[in-house]
């Protein structure tokens, strides 16, 4: 009897923090709930799951390898280190696009805090992974507030993704800190599946139910 094939899944989740001084940072409202739900759903499909997580207040699903990071540069380093051995990569984290060009070593007093903070662009981790992709299945998220589908399809192509998950974060009842989400799953060959508003655990299961067969085909 042949041994059952086990997919190695790498998932990023949560926000990053880009520090200004020891007590202030630039970040975003990502709760990590969608990424953690995906990690649990992947584990339930008997995948080997590594979860690269920004700062969140969530319990890691049982049996999932957790690596905690804070900054975008840390996220890039860990994702790069795990990428080659992964079969399925889901970049669900809300990575800060920019970081302060200068980090102060001590807390700045009110009268010392600069009126302007010069920002430096962070690496586009998803695009870098897309450029390195071989047999892996690479999935991105497009959290948008307008022109959702146009932006998602552009990102899908520009970053050499196999799938993208588009969602509207302008709605207060879904996305970010909400327990619910509503997404559209789009493949590079034009397949489209809309998943109506429901809890993130069900969203995660539906996403993986669609993507999992394509992973099996690629890694055989």
C-alpha positions as MATLAB code, in Angstrom:
seq = 'XXXXXXXXXXXXXXXXXXXXXXXXXXXXXXXXXXXXXXXXXXXXXXXXXXXXXXXXXXXXXXXXXXXXXXXXXXXXXXXXXXXXXXXXXXXXXXXXXXXXXXXXXXXXXXXXXXXXXXXXXXXXXXXXXXXXXXXXXXXXXXXXXXXXXXXXXXXXXXXXXXXXXXXXXXXXXXXXXXXXXXXXXXXXXXXXXXXXXXXXXXXXXXXXXXXXXXXXXXXX';
ca = [
       0.000    0.000    0.000;
       1.422    3.412   -0.953;
       2.058    5.935    1.770;
      -0.522    8.731    1.971;
       0.814   11.993    0.578;
       1.044   14.734    3.208;
       0.928   18.348    2.033;
       3.296   20.762    3.772;
       1.428   24.011    4.301;
       2.940   27.394    5.193;
       0.533   30.132    6.349;
       1.167   33.716    7.431;
      -1.318   35.507    9.672;
      -1.963   38.681   11.616;
      -0.430   42.157   11.350;
       3.152   43.330   11.469;
       4.444   46.103   13.711;
       6.931   48.649   12.429;
       8.510   50.344   15.430;
       9.128   54.082   15.763;
      10.491   53.894   19.297;
      10.178   51.250   22.075;
       6.495   52.110   22.740;
       5.107   53.319   19.383;
       4.650   51.510   16.089;
       2.841   51.545   12.726;
       0.418   48.666   12.236;
      -3.077   47.735   11.042;
      -6.281   46.192   12.491;
      -5.647   42.596   11.407;
      -6.704   40.158   14.152;
      -5.142   37.051   12.601;
      -8.462   35.177   12.839;
      -8.612   34.273    9.139;
      -5.037   32.963    9.061;
      -5.492   30.936   12.244;
      -8.747   29.499   10.877;
      -6.891   28.459    7.724;
      -4.164   26.815    9.815;
      -6.768   24.801   11.721;
      -8.591   23.830    8.513;
      -5.310   22.734    6.916;
      -4.457   20.639    9.960;
      -7.904   19.037    9.791;
      -6.999   17.957    6.246;
      -3.952   16.219    7.745;
      -1.441   18.716    6.355;
       1.839   19.542    8.075;
       1.199   23.172    8.997;
       3.622   25.966    9.872;
       1.982   29.220   10.970;
       4.025   32.419   10.798;
       2.152   34.898   12.967;
       2.360   38.567   13.758;
       1.243   39.826   17.197;
      -2.283   38.501   17.920;
      -4.308   37.311   20.908;
      -5.219   33.885   19.564;
      -4.453   30.322   20.569;
      -2.445   28.331   18.064;
      -4.406   25.330   16.698;
      -3.239   22.024   18.144;
      -0.541   20.289   16.115;
       0.438   23.431   14.190;
       4.031   24.695   14.315;
       3.915   28.363   15.354;
       6.615   30.935   14.636;
       5.996   34.405   16.045;
       7.315   37.528   14.323;
       6.735   41.275   14.694;
       8.091   43.201   11.714;
       7.762   42.791    7.954;
      11.491   42.092    7.671;
      11.151   39.299   10.241;
       8.163   37.937    8.316;
      10.198   37.972    5.100;
      13.115   36.140    6.717;
      10.970   33.355    8.185;
       8.778   32.916    5.092;
      11.894   32.659    2.929;
      13.403   30.079    5.284;
      10.297   27.854    5.153;
       9.331   28.430    1.512;
      11.392   25.781   -0.291;
      10.006   22.897    1.777;
       6.363   24.025    1.515;
       3.864   22.663   -1.017;
       1.088   25.151   -0.254;
       1.793   28.721    0.832;
      -1.061   30.989    1.959;
      -0.029   34.591    2.573;
      -2.894   35.781    4.763;
      -0.919   38.224    6.933;
      -1.546   41.964    6.657;
       2.063   43.032    6.199;
       2.807   46.730    6.612;
       3.827   48.264    3.293;
       6.197   50.733    4.955;
       8.412   51.097    8.022;
      10.039   54.153    9.610;
      13.464   54.885    8.141;
      14.712   55.661   11.644;
      13.964   53.730   14.845;
      14.627   55.565   18.099;
      16.286   53.518   20.842;
      14.435   55.234   23.706;
      10.895   56.523   24.152;
      10.516   59.974   22.659;
       8.880   62.602   24.850;
       5.961   64.566   23.405;
       8.098   67.583   22.624;
      10.724   65.381   20.954;
       8.419   63.435   18.663;
       8.986   64.457   15.029;
       6.242   66.224   13.085;
       7.137   64.091   10.079;
       8.209   60.459    9.965;
      10.104   59.401    6.862;
       8.973   55.975    5.706;
      10.849   53.273    3.835;
       9.048   50.723    1.650;
       9.004   47.166    2.974;
       9.789   44.232    0.676;
       6.812   42.817   -1.227;
       7.031   39.352    0.315;
       4.264   37.820   -1.794;
       5.794   39.050   -5.056;
       9.217   37.753   -4.016;
       7.729   34.323   -3.249;
       5.889   34.383   -6.573;
       9.205   34.921   -8.326;
      10.741   31.934   -6.510;
       7.784   29.591   -6.982;
       8.449   26.223   -8.628;
       5.931   23.436   -7.977;
       4.318   25.150   -5.012;
       0.746   26.421   -4.886;
       0.852   30.083   -3.840;
      -2.230   31.842   -2.457;
      -2.546   35.545   -1.657;
      -5.189   37.730   -0.048;
      -6.477   41.030   -1.423;
      -8.041   43.086    1.355;
      -9.553   46.031   -0.511;
     -11.997   48.887    0.074;
     -12.912   49.612   -3.557;
     -12.572   48.030   -7.014;
     -12.218   44.718   -5.190;
     -12.199   42.358   -8.173;
     -10.076   44.592  -10.413;
      -7.413   44.950   -7.725;
      -7.488   41.252   -6.850;
      -7.089   40.088  -10.458;
      -4.232   42.531  -11.000;
      -2.472   41.247   -7.880;
      -3.046   37.640   -8.946;
      -1.212   38.239  -12.229;
       1.505   40.663  -11.085;
       2.617   38.442   -8.201;
       2.481   35.138  -10.094;
      -0.104   33.583   -7.774;
      -2.124   30.418   -8.292;
      -5.065   31.720   -6.265;
      -6.158   34.938   -4.648;
      -8.811   35.521   -1.999;
     -10.523   38.893   -2.370;
     -12.480   40.531    0.418;
     -13.989   43.944    1.143;
     -12.527   45.321    4.380;
     -14.633   48.484    4.213;
     -17.589   46.535    5.653;
     -17.680   46.659    9.451;
     -19.409   43.271    9.857;
     -16.766   41.239    7.989;
     -12.984   41.122    7.662;
     -10.242   42.260   10.064;
     -11.424   41.941   13.695;
     -14.793   40.364   12.851;
     -15.450   36.647   13.364;
     -17.083   36.607    9.925;
     -15.859   37.129    6.409;
     -17.161   37.146    2.851;
     -14.706   36.369    0.069;
     -14.275   35.585   -3.593;
     -11.726   32.924   -4.497;
     -10.097   33.402   -7.923;
      -7.659   31.097   -9.694;
      -4.966   31.999  -12.225;
      -6.906   30.086  -14.931;
     -10.110   32.040  -14.323;
     -12.066   29.841  -11.915;
     -14.145   31.965   -9.532;
     -16.004   30.968   -6.385;
     -17.949   33.371   -4.187;
     -18.251   32.408   -0.526;
     -21.056   34.379    1.171;
     -20.808   35.848    4.657;
     -20.226   33.229    7.325;
     -17.793   32.562   10.163;
     -14.101   32.418    9.306;
     -13.770   28.735   10.177;
     -16.300   27.859    7.468;
     -14.662   30.296    5.034;
     -11.291   28.629    5.667;
     -12.723   25.148    5.112;
     -14.380   26.160    1.831;
     -11.183   27.820    0.567;
      -9.108   24.724    1.281;
     -11.731   22.348   -0.096;
     -11.269   24.121   -3.445;
      -7.471   24.553   -3.334;
      -6.483   21.170   -1.856;
      -7.026   19.088   -5.046;
      -4.751   21.413   -7.041;
      -2.044   20.945   -4.393;
      -2.238   17.169   -4.722;
      -1.813   17.408   -8.504;
       1.254   19.652   -8.231;
       3.176   17.681   -5.614;
       2.630   14.176   -7.015;
];
